[in-house]
Amino acid sequence: PEDGRLLGCHGTPQGRLPRLMTITAVSLGIFGAACFLPVELTIKRAGAVHLAEPDEVRTQVPGFIEEVFVKEGDVVEPGEKVARLGNREAEQMLAATEGRFKMAEAEVQRAVGLDKPADLKSAEAVRSAFEAKLQDARRDVENLTLRAKTGGVVLTRDLQTKVGVLLKGNDVLCEIGRLDPMRIKVALSGGHPSIPTV
């Protein structure tokens, strides 16, 4: 050339353009493969794994734990017994209410036998009131038996050591992890620029 530069076939402007296009295409191909191909990533961090939404077995009435029927790792079915509480006050209330309901029922039968409409109406009102109280008392005693709401694996440790402990209303006895689906959350210590918080 007139300006004295040495230009080969790739040194000319016409040869440089195809080479740049080839390099660009190869770079885009590598980038696309890196984005969409699965890559195994090893994370070395200390952390803790927990179920995201375990089911909690809670008390509805207070009582002392008298017996525990499960232990950590047991698989339970929905409605299965987990523990039994003792509440002498609730049990005595049930017995007393049953006695009063029987007396109210006897008054209704007496008023029917005497053919006294006014007395019958009054006796039926009393019987209805004690019947409602009896249902409440029975429900309280039934709730002394704690049951699993859903099926899964018992997660709480050392349940047997809780025998004799007083649980108040709405206290948690244990947690049960669902088997299907099982969601977990992982808390990692330390940070990594390429790893989002989990």
Secondary structure as UniProt FT lines:
FT   TURN            2..3
FT   TURN            9..11
FT   HELIX           13..36
FT   STRAND          47..51
FT   STRAND          55..58
FT   STRAND          63..68
FT   TURN            72..73
FT   STRAND          75..76
FT   TURN            78..79
FT   STRAND          81..86
FT   HELIX           88..114
FT   HELIX           117..142
FT   TURN            143..144
FT   STRAND          145..147
FT   STRAND          152..154
FT   HELIX           159..162
FT   TURN            163..164
FT   STRAND          166..167
FT   TURN            169..170
FT   STRAND          172..177
FT   STRAND          184..188
FT   TURN            193..194
//
